């Protein structure tokens, strides 16, 4: 190999070596290169920022955590440093839906104080509880309305045009036997309905009213309307074989046909 060739090769090696960047860890003394805490730093700038942050933290107000055997008073001191008030009444609990009443809000303040919550934490927890209760209340009301509607539709289908009169009789029977309907209006069933809204309960009292007679019930006389079941029984009697309904030459044929049509109107 000529001297000229060797010279050119050497120049290329020097240029390549000069262009290759030296890693941050490689620029440190050998005894620091293996330090684990320095492996996350890629340059001097990031190391400097970390150092400045650490210096600032040294001067910050630190809160030492009590040990496992710490007393309530020791924990209370920590809570105060973290912003907890000295009195439960200091919590300003304001909720949007108003589900939490005065008693519930007072109980919540005491619980928040025992837990060492600062006012911001207590306010957020109160809003969460209030929203959760409001959502549950709304769902409960919807469930109640749906169950009540379905029960009413069941009775309307069974009683037809007699629905109103039958409900009035059931109410009068309940008042006669129970003295008032406070029990039926206060006992809540699992589906959200009141006891007095359940169709089977209404039918039970309507049946009692029919058995004992309306003249023995308290309250004004009810204008009776025929139920579909009663209309069906009377239709069967009017249209049974051998009646004038089937003999168009019978003098009462038209009367029987008219009565059957009238009864069918209650079906």
PAFI-442468 format. One line per 2 residues: number of its first residue (from 1); their letters; for each residue z, x, y of N, C-alpha, C. Coordinates in steps of 0.02 Angstrom, whole numbers, plus 32768, in hexadecimal, padded with zeros to 4 digits. Layout:
<pts>
NUM> A> Z,X,Y,Z,X,Y,Z,X,Y ~ ... $
</pts>
This chain:
<pts>
1> XX> 8000,802B,7FC4,8000,8000,8000,8000,802C,803D ~ 7FD8,8018,806F,7FD3,8041,80AB,800D,8037,80D8 $
3> XX> 8017,8067,8105,804E,8063,8135,8045,8028,8163 ~ 8006,8017,8172,7FF7,7FDE,819F,800C,7F9D,817D $
5> XX> 7FFD,7F98,813C,800E,7F5A,8117,8059,7F52,8113 ~ 807C,7F88,8105,80C5,7F86,8101,80E3,7F72,8143 $
7> XX> 80C8,7F8A,8178,80E1,7F7A,81BB,80DA,7F30,81C9 ~ 80A0,7F13,81B7,8095,7ECC,81C4,80C4,7EA0,819B $
9> XX> 80CE,7EB4,815C,80FB,7E8C,8131,8141,7E8D,814B ~ 8157,7EC7,8161,819A,7ECC,817D,81A2,7EA2,81BB $
11> XX> 816F,7E9E,81E4,8173,7E75,8222,8179,7E2B,8210 ~ 8155,7E14,81DD,8159,7DCE,81C9,819F,7DBC,81AF $
13> XX> 81BD,7DE9,818A,8200,7DDD,8170,8232,7DD8,81A8 ~ 822B,7E02,81DA,8259,7E00,8213,8251,7DBF,8239 $
15> XX> 8212,7DA9,8242,8205,7D6B,8266,8222,7D2F,8241 ~ 8219,7D2E,81FE,8233,7CF7,81D6,827F,7CF4,81D9 $
17> XX> 829E,7D2F,81D5,82E7,7D33,81D8,8300,7D1C,821B ~ 82DC,7D2D,8250,82F3,7D1A,8292,82EB,7CCF,829D $
19> XX> 82B9,7CAF,827D,82AD,7C67,8288,82DD,7C3B,825F ~ 82F9,7C54,8229,8324,7C2C,81FF,8367,7C20,8222 $
21> XX> 837C,7BDF,822C,83BC,7BD1,824D,83F7,7BE4,8221 ~ 842B,7BF8,8242,8469,7C0A,821E,8496,7BCD,821E $
23> XX> 84AC,7BB6,81E3,84D8,7B7C,81DE,851A,7B88,8201 ~ 853A,7B4F,8216,8579,7B56,823B,85AF,7B79,8211 $
25> XX> 85B6,7B65,81D2,85E9,7B85,81A8,85D9,7BCF,819C ~ 8598,7BE0,8198,8585,7C25,818C,8595,7C51,81C8 $
27> XX> 859D,7C33,8202,85AC,7C5A,823E,85F6,7C6A,8245 ~ 861E,7C4B,821A,8666,7C55,821D,867B,7C92,81F3 $
29> XX> 86B6,7CAD,8201,86D0,7CE3,81D7,86D6,7CCC,818F ~ 86D2,7CFB,8163,86D1,7CEA,811C,870F,7CC5,8106 $
31> XX> 8749,7CD2,8124,8787,7CB1,810E,878B,7C68,8124 ~ 875D,7C53,8152,875C,7C0D,8169,8725,7BE4,8149 $
33> XX> 86F5,7C04,812A,86BC,7BE0,810F,86D0,7BB0,80D6 ~ 8702,7BC2,80B1,8717,7B98,8079,874B,7B63,808C $
35> XX> 875B,7B5E,80CC,878E,7B2D,80E3,8772,7AE6,80DC ~ 8791,7ABB,80B3,8776,7A78,80A6,8772,7A4D,80E6 $
37> XX> 87A1,7A56,8114,87A2,7A2C,8150,8768,7A3A,817F ~ 8745,7A71,8174,870D,7A82,81A0,86C9,7A6F,8183 $
39> XX> 86C8,7A55,8147,8688,7A47,8126,8662,7A0D,8146 ~ 8686,79E2,816B,8665,79A7,8189,8646,79B6,81CE $
41> XX> 8650,79F2,81E5,8635,7A05,8227,85F4,7A2A,821E ~ 85C2,7A14,8245,8580,7A33,8240,8571,7A63,8279 $
43> XX> 859A,7A5F,82AE,858F,7A8C,82E7,85D0,7A92,830E ~ 85CF,7ABD,833F,860B,7AC9,8368,861D,7A8D,8392 $
45> XX> 85EB,7A65,83A6,85F8,7A2B,83D0,8624,79F8,83AC ~ 8612,79E8,836E,863A,79B8,8348,8680,79D1,833C $
47> XX> 8688,7A12,8331,86CA,7A2F,8328,86F2,7A2A,8368 ~ 86D2,7A35,83A0,86F5,7A31,83E0,870D,79EA,83EF $
49> XX> 86E2,79B9,83E0,86F5,7973,83EB,8732,7960,83C0 ~ 8731,7976,8382,8769,7968,8356,87AA,7988,8370 $
51> XX> 87A4,79C2,838A,87DF,79E6,83A4,87FB,79C1,83E1 ~ 87CF,79AC,840F,87E5,7988,844B,8809,7947,8437 $
53> XX> 87EB,7923,8407,880A,78E4,83F0,884F,78F1,83D3 ~ 8856,7925,83AB,8896,7936,838D,88C9,7947,83C2 $
55> XX> 88B5,796B,83F7,88E3,797C,842D,88FC,793E,8452 ~ 88CF,790F,845B,88E3,78D1,847D,8914,78A9,8453 $
57> XX> 8909,78A9,8412,8935,7884,83E6,897B,78A3,83E4 ~ 897E,78E3,83EF,89C0,7904,83EE,89EB,78EA,8427 $
59> XX> 89CC,78D9,845F,89F2,78C0,8497,89FB,7875,8497 ~ 89DE,7852,8466,89E4,7809,8463,8A28,77F3,844A $
61> XX> 8A39,77B5,845B,8A79,7799,8446,8A74,7782,83FD ~ 8A92,77A7,83D1,8A8C,7798,8389,8AC7,776E,8372 $
63> XX> 8ABB,7745,833F,8AEE,7719,8323,8AFB,772E,82DB ~ 8B32,774F,82CC,8B40,7763,8287,8B54,7726,825E $
65> XX> 8B39,7721,8222,8B48,76E9,81F6,8B8A,76F5,81D2 ~ 8BB6,76C2,81CF,8BF5,76C9,81AA,8BE8,76D2,815F $
67> XX> 8C1A,76EC,813E,8C15,76F6,80F6,8C21,76B6,80D0 ~ 8C20,76BC,808E,8C28,7682,8063,8C6C,7661,806B $
69> XX> 8C9E,7686,807D,8CE2,766B,8084,8CF2,7657,80CB ~ 8CBF,7650,80F5,8CCA,763F,813B,8CE8,75F8,8142 $
71> XX> 8D12,75EF,8174,8D31,75AE,8181,8D03,7582,81AB ~ 8D15,7543,81B1,8CEE,7515,81DA,8CEE,752B,8223 $
73> XX> 8D26,7546,823A,8D29,755D,827F,8CFA,7598,828B ~ 8CF4,75C4,825A,8CC7,75FC,8261,8C7E,75E5,8264 $
75> XX> 8C6E,75B5,823B,8C2A,759A,823D,8C1F,7573,827D ~ 8C53,7552,8296,8C4C,752D,82D5,8C3B,755C,830E $
77> XX> 8C58,7598,830D,8C48,75C9,8341,8BFE,75DE,833D ~ 8BE4,75E4,8301,8B9D,75F4,82F9,8B71,75BB,8313 $
79> XX> 8B84,757D,8302,8B5E,7543,8319,8B5B,7540,8365 ~ 8B93,7550,8386,8B94,754E,83CF,8B64,7582,83EC $
81> XX> 8B62,75BD,83CE,8B35,75F1,83E7,8AEC,75DC,83DE ~ 8AE0,75B2,83AB,8A9B,759B,839E,8A8B,755B,83C6 $
83> XX> 8AB9,7545,83EF,8AAA,750D,841C,8ACD,74CC,840C ~ 8AF7,74CA,83D9,8B1A,748C,83C8,8B4C,747B,83FF $
85> XX> 8B55,743A,840F,8B85,7427,8444,8BCD,742B,842C ~ 8BFA,7423,845A,8C42,7424,8449,8C5C,73DF,8437 $
87> XX> 8C34,73AC,8442,8C49,7367,8435,8C0E,733F,841C ~ 8C18,7314,83E8,8BE0,72EC,83CE,8BC1,72BF,8404 $
89> XX> 8BE8,72A9,8435,8BCF,727D,8469,8B9B,729F,8495 ~ 8B97,72E1,8490,8B67,7306,84BA,8B1F,72FE,84A3 $
91> XX> 8B16,72E6,8465,8AD2,72DB,844C,8AB3,729F,8470 ~ 8A79,72A9,848B,8A54,7273,84AC,8A21,7257,847B $
93> XX> 8A37,7226,8453,8A0D,720A,841F,89E7,71CE,843B ~ 89A7,71D5,8441,897C,719E,8458,8944,7195,8427 $
95> XX> 893E,7159,840B,890B,714B,83D9,88DE,7114,83F2 ~ 889F,7117,83DD,886D,70E9,83F8,8871,70A3,83DE $
97> XX> 887B,709A,839D,8878,7058,837E,88B9,7031,8384 ~ 88EF,7054,8391,892E,7031,8398,894C,701A,8356 $
99> XX> 8937,7038,831E,8953,7025,82DD,899B,703C,82D8 ~ 89A9,7077,82F3,89ED,7090,82F3,8A15,706D,832A $
101> XX> 8A45,7046,8316,8A70,7024,8347,8AA6,7052,8361 ~ 8AD2,7037,8389,8B07,7060,83A7,8B34,707F,8372 $
103> XX> 8B46,7058,8340,8B72,7072,830B,8B4F,70A8,82E3 ~ 8B10,709C,82D1,8AEB,70CE,82AB,8AE1,710E,82D3 $
105> XX> 8AD2,7107,8314,8AC8,7141,833E,8B08,7169,8344 ~ 8B41,7147,8349,8B81,716A,834E,8B90,7190,830D $
107> XX> 8B82,7170,82D4,8B8C,7192,8294,8B5E,71CE,828D ~ 8B21,71C7,82A6,8AF2,71FF,82A2,8B0A,7239,82CD $
109> XX> 8B24,722B,8308,8B3D,7261,8334,8B74,7288,8310 ~ 8BA2,7264,82EF,8BD8,7286,82CB,8BBC,72B2,8293 $
111> XX> 8B8B,7297,826F,8B6D,72BD,8238,8B48,72FA,8252 ~ 8B24,72F2,828A,8AFF,732A,82A7,8B30,7360,82C0 $
113> XX> 8B68,734B,82DA,8B9A,737A,82F3,8BB8,73A1,82B9 ~ 8BC8,737E,8282,8BE5,73A0,8248,8BB3,73D1,822A $
115> XX> 8B72,73C1,822E,8B3F,73ED,8212,8B2E,7427,8241 ~ 8B48,7425,827F,8B3C,745B,82AD,8AF7,745A,82CD $
117> XX> 8AD8,741F,82D2,8A95,741B,82EF,8A98,7423,833B ~ 8A66,7444,8356,8A61,7447,839E,8A3F,7406,83B6 $
119> XX> 8A41,73F7,83F7,8A25,73B8,8410,89DC,73AD,83FD ~ 89B4,73E0,83FD,896D,73D8,83EC,8965,73C4,83A3 $
121> XX> 898B,73E4,8378,8987,73D4,8331,89A0,738C,8324 ~ 89D7,737A,8346,89F3,7337,833C,89C2,7302,8353 $
123> XX> 89A1,730E,838C,8971,72DD,83A6,8937,72D3,8375 ~ 891E,730A,8359,88E7,7304,8329,88FC,72E0,82EA $
125> XX> 8937,72EF,82D2,894F,72CD,8295,895A,7283,82A2 ~ 8974,7271,82DD,897F,722B,82EE,893D,7206,82F1 $
127> XX> 890A,7223,830E,88C9,7203,8312,88AB,71FA,82CC ~ 88B4,722C,82A2,8899,7227,825E,88BB,71EE,8238 $
129> XX> 88FD,71EA,823D,8921,71B5,821B,890D,7171,8236 ~ 8907,716C,8278,88F4,712D,8297,88AF,7116,8281 $
131> XX> 887F,7144,8280,883C,7133,826C,8839,7120,8222 ~ 8860,7143,81F9,8861,7134,81B2,887E,70EE,81A5 $
133> XX> 88B5,70DE,81C8,88D4,709D,81C0,88A6,7065,81DA ~ 8884,7073,8210,8857,7041,822C,881D,7034,81FD $
135> XX> 8803,7069,81DF,87CC,7060,81AF,87E4,7039,8172 ~ 8821,7048,815B,883C,7024,8121,8847,6FDA,8133 $
137> XX> 8860,6FCE,816F,886C,6F89,8185,882B,6F62,818A ~ 87F7,6F82,81A5,87B6,6F61,81AA,879A,6F50,8165 $
139> XX> 87A0,6F80,8137,8788,6F74,80F2,87AF,6F3C,80D1 ~ 87F1,6F3A,80DE,881B,6F06,80C1,8808,6EC1,80DC $
141> XX> 87FB,6EBD,811D,87E8,6E7E,813C,87A4,6E66,8122 ~ 8776,6E94,811A,8734,6E81,80FF,873A,6E67,80B7 $
143> XX> 8764,6E89,8090,876F,6E73,804B,878F,6E2E,8049 ~ 87BE,6E22,8077,87DF,6DE0,807B,87AE,6DAA,808E $
145> XX> 8785,6DB6,80C1,8755,6D84,80D8,8722,6D74,80A1 ~ 870C,6DA7,807D,86DC,6D9C,8048,86FA,6D73,800F $
147> XX> 8738,6D83,7FFC,8759,6D5E,7FC6,8767,6D16,7FDB ~ 877C,6D0D,801A,8789,6CCA,8033,8749,6CA0,8034 $
149> XX> 8713,6CBE,804B,86D3,6C9A,804F,86BB,6C87,8009 ~ 86BF,6CB5,7FDA,86A9,6CA6,7F95,86D3,6C6E,7F77 $
151> XX> 8714,6C6E,7F84,873F,6C39,7F6A,872F,6BF6,7F88 ~ 8720,6BF4,7FC9,870D,6BB6,7FEA,86CB,6B9C,7FCF $
153> XX> 869C,6BC9,7FC5,865B,6BB4,7FAB,8662,6B97,7F65 ~ 8690,6BB2,7F3F,869C,6B98,7EFB,86B5,6B50,7EFF $
155> XX> 86E3,6B43,7F2D,86FD,6AFF,7F34,86C8,6AD0,7F50 ~ 86A1,6AE6,7F80,866C,6ABC,7F9D,8639,6AA9,7F68 $
157> XX> 862A,6AD7,7F3C,85FA,6AC8,7F08,8617,6A95,7ED6 ~ 8657,6A9B,7ECA,8677,6A6E,7E99,8685,6A2A,7EB7 $
159> XX> 869A,6A27,7EF6,86AE,69E8,7F15,8678,69C8,7F3F ~ 8645,69EE,7F51,860E,69D1,7F78,8626,69B4,7FBB $
161> XX> 8612,6976,7FC9,8624,6955,8008,866F,6945,800C ~ 8691,6947,7FD3,86D9,6938,7FD1,8703,6975,7FE2 $
163> XX> 86E3,69AD,7FF5,8709,69EA,8001,8740,69E0,8034 ~ 872F,69C5,806D,8761,69BF,80A3,879A,6991,808F $
165> XX> 878B,6958,8071,87C0,692A,805D,87EC,6947,8026 ~ 87CF,696C,7FF8,87F5,698B,7FC2,8824,69C1,7FDC $
167> XX> 880B,69E8,800C,8835,6A1C,802A,886F,69FC,804F ~ 8862,69C5,8072,8897,69A2,8096,88CC,6987,8066 $
169> XX> 88B5,696C,802E,88E4,6953,7FFB,890E,698C,7FDF ~ 88ED,69C5,7FD1,8911,69FF,7FB6,8946,6A17,7FE8 $
171> XX> 8935,6A17,8028,8964,6A2D,805C,899F,69FC,805F ~ 8991,69BC,805B,89C7,698A,805D,89F4,6990,8020 $
173> XX> 89D6,699D,7FE5,89FE,69A5,7FA9,8A2A,69E3,7FAD ~ 8A0E,6A19,7FC7,8A35,6A57,7FCF,8A6F,6A4C,7FFF $
175> XX> 8A63,6A28,8035,8A98,6A1A,8065,8ACD,69ED,8047 ~ 8AB8,69BD,801D,8AE6,698F,7FFD,8B14,69B3,7FCC $
177> XX> 8AF7,69DF,7FA3,8B1D,6A01,7F6F,8B43,6A3E,7F88 ~ 8B27,6A62,7FB9,8B46,6AA0,7FD0,8B6C,6A98,8011 $
179> XX> 8B63,6A61,8033,8B84,6A58,8074,8B58,6A6F,80AD ~ 8B35,6AA7,80A3,8B03,6AC0,80D3,8AD6,6AF0,80AD $
181> XX> 8AA5,6B0B,80D0,8A74,6B37,80AF,8A80,6B80,80C1 ~ 8ABC,6B91,80D9,8AC9,6BD6,80ED,8AC3,6C07,80B3 $
183> XX> 8AD7,6BF1,8078,8AD1,6C1C,803D,8A87,6C2A,802E ~ 8A5E,6BF6,8030,8A17,6BFF,8021,89F4,6C28,8057 $
185> XX> 8A0F,6C26,8094,89EF,6C4A,80CB,8A0A,6C90,80D5 ~ 8A39,6CA5,80AC,8A57,6CE8,80B6,8A4F,6D16,807A $
187> XX> 8A49,6CFB,803F,8A42,6D24,8003,89FA,6D3D,7FFD ~ 89F1,6D7F,7FFD,89AF,6D9D,7FFA,899E,6DB3,7FB4 $
189> XX> 8963,6DA2,7F9D,894C,6DB5,7F5B,892C,6DFA,7F5C ~ 891D,6E14,7F22,8902,6E59,7F1D,88BD,6E60,7F3E $
191> XX> 8897,6E2A,7F42,8855,6E2E,7F61,8857,6E22,7FAC ~ 8893,6E1B,7FC8,889B,6E12,8010,88A3,6DCA,8025 $
193> XX> 8891,6D9A,7FF9,8898,6D54,800A,88E1,6D3E,800B ~ 88F0,6D0B,8032,8931,6CEC,802F,8934,6CBD,7FF3 $
195> XX> 8970,6CB1,7FDA,8977,6C87,7F9F,8958,6C42,7FAA ~ 895F,6C27,7FE6,8944,6BE5,7FF4,88F9,6BE2,7FF9 $
197> XX> 88D8,6C1C,7FFB,888F,6C1D,7FFE,886E,6C22,7FB9 ~ 8896,6C2D,7F86,8878,6C34,7F43,8862,6BEF,7F2A $
199> XX> 8823,6BEA,7F13,8809,6BA8,7EFE,8831,6B87,7EC7 ~ 884D,6BAD,7E99,8873,6B8F,7E62,88B4,6B70,7E7C $
201> XX> 88D2,6B8E,7EAF,890F,6B73,7ECC,88FE,6B32,7EF2 ~ 88C7,6B33,7F17,88B2,6AF7,7F3C,88A3,6ABE,7F0B $
203> XX> 8880,6ACE,7ED5,8870,6A9A,7EA3,88AF,6A7F,7E81 ~ 88E0,6AAB,7E77,891E,6A95,7E57,8941,6A60,7E81 $
205> XX> 8946,6A6D,7EC3,8968,6A3D,7EEE,893E,69FE,7EF7 ~ 88FC,6A05,7EF8,88D1,69CA,7EFD,88D9,699E,7EBF $
207> XX> 88E1,69BD,7E85,88EC,6997,7E47,8930,6974,7E48 ~ 8962,6997,7E62,89A5,6978,7E68,89A1,693B,7E96 $
209> XX> 897B,6942,7ECC,8975,690A,7EFB,8955,68CE,7ED9 ~ 8923,68DA,7EAF,8902,68A3,7E8D,892F,6882,7E59 $
211> XX> 895A,68A9,7E3A,8985,688F,7E05,89BE,6865,7E22 ~ 89DB,6879,7E59,8A14,6855,7E74,89FF,681E,7EA5 $
213> XX> 89C1,6820,7EBD,89A9,67EE,7EEB,89B4,6802,7F34 ~ 8984,67F3,7F5D,8989,6809,7FA3,89C0,67E5,7FC8 $
215> XX> 89D2,67A9,7FB3,8A06,6783,7FD6,8A4A,67A4,7FD1 ~ 8A51,67D3,7FA3,8A91,67F6,7F9B,8A91,683B,7FBC $
217> XX> 8A5A,684C,7FDD,8A55,688C,7FFF,8A67,6884,8049 ~ 8A81,68BB,8066,8A91,68BA,80AD,8A50,68C1,80D5 $
219> XX> 8A50,68A5,8111,8A15,68AC,813C,89EC,686D,813F ~ 89B9,686E,816A,898E,6834,8173,8960,682A,8137 $
221> XX> 8947,67EE,8132,8919,67DE,80FB,88D8,6805,8102 ~ 88C1,681E,80CB,8883,6846,80CA,8848,681A,80B9 $
223> XX> 8812,6821,80DD,87D5,67FC,80CD,87B6,681A,808E ~ 87BA,67F7,8058,87A5,6812,8018,8759,6814,8012 $
225> XX> 8740,684A,7FF6,86FA,6853,7FE8,86F4,6865,7F9F ~ 86C3,6849,7F7E,86BB,6854,7F36,86A3,689B,7F27 $
227> XX> 86C0,68B8,7EF3,86AB,68FA,7EDD,866F,68F4,7EAF ~ 8648,6929,7EA7,860F,6927,7E79,8623,6913,7E32 $
229> XX> 865E,692B,7E1B,8673,691A,7DD7,8680,68CF,7DD0 ~ 86A2,68B2,7E03,86AF,686A,7E01,866E,6843,7E07 $
231> XX> 8641,685A,7E31,8600,6839,7E38,85DA,683A,7DF6 ~ 85DD,6872,7DD3,85BA,6878,7D93,85D6,6846,7D60 $
233> XX> 8618,683D,7D61,8637,680E,7D32,8620,67C6,7D42 ~ 861E,67B6,7D82,8609,6772,7D94,85BF,6767,7D87 $
235> XX> 8596,679A,7D91,854F,6794,7D82,8545,6787,7D37 ~ 856B,67AA,7D0F,8566,67A0,7CC7,8579,6759,7CB4 $
237> XX> 85AA,673D,7CD7,85BE,66F8,7CC9,858A,66C6,7CE0 ~ 856B,66D3,7D1B,8539,66A4,7D36,84F9,66A7,7D0D $
239> XX> 84E7,66E1,7CF5,84A7,66EA,7CD3,84AC,66EA,7C87 ~ 84E5,66D6,7C6C,84EB,66D7,7C23,84BD,66A2,7C05 $
241> XX> 84AB,66AD,7BC7,847E,667F,7BA4,849C,6639,7BA1 ~ 8473,6606,7BAE,8488,65C1,7BAB,849A,65A4,7BEE $
243> XX> 849E,65CE,7C22,84AD,65B4,7C65,846E,659C,7C87 ~ 8474,6573,7CBC,843A,655B,7CE1,840E,6593,7CFE $
245> XX> 8429,65D0,7CFF,8402,6608,7D1B,83C1,6610,7CF4 ~ 83C1,6601,7CB3,8387,660C,7C89,835B,65CD,7C81 $
247> XX> 8371,6595,7C9D,834C,6556,7C96,8333,6540,7CDB ~ 82F4,654E,7CE8,82D9,6540,7D2A,82D4,64F5,7D39 $
249> XX> 82DB,64CC,7D05,82D8,6484,7D10,831E,6466,7D1A ~ 8351,648F,7D12,8396,6477,7D1A,83A2,646B,7D65 $
251> XX> 83C5,6436,7D77,83D1,6428,7DBE,83FA,645E,7DE3 ~ 8421,6485,7DBF,8449,64BA,7DDE,842A,64FF,7DD6 $
253> XX> 83EC,6501,7DBE,83CA,6541,7DB2,83C6,656B,7DF3 ~ 83B0,654C,7E28,83A9,6571,7E68,83ED,658B,7E80 $
255> XX> 8421,6563,7E76,8464,6577,7E8C,847B,65B6,7E66 ~ 846E,65B7,7E24,8482,65F0,7DFB,845A,662F,7E0E $
257> XX> 841B,6627,7E1A,83F1,665F,7E2E,8407,667B,7E71 ~ 8416,664E,7E9F,842D,6664,7EE2,846F,6689,7EDD $
259> XX> 849B,6671,7EB2,84DC,6692,7EAA,84D4,66D8,7E8A ~ 84A7,66DD,7E5B,849A,671E,7E3C,8480,6750,7E6F $
261> XX> 8452,6738,7E9A,8437,6764,7ECE,846D,6779,7F00 ~ 8499,674A,7F10,84D0,675A,7F3F,84FE,678F,7F21 $
263> XX> 850D,6787,7EE2,853A,67B7,7EC1,851B,67FC,7EBB ~ 84D9,67FD,7EB1,84B8,683E,7EAB,84BA,6865,7EED $
265> XX> 84C6,6842,7F23,84CB,6863,7F64,8508,6890,7F68 ~ 8539,6884,7F3C,8576,68AD,7F3B,8570,68E8,7F0C $
267> X> 8539,68EC,7EE9,8531,6921,7EB7,8520,6963,7EDA $
</pts>
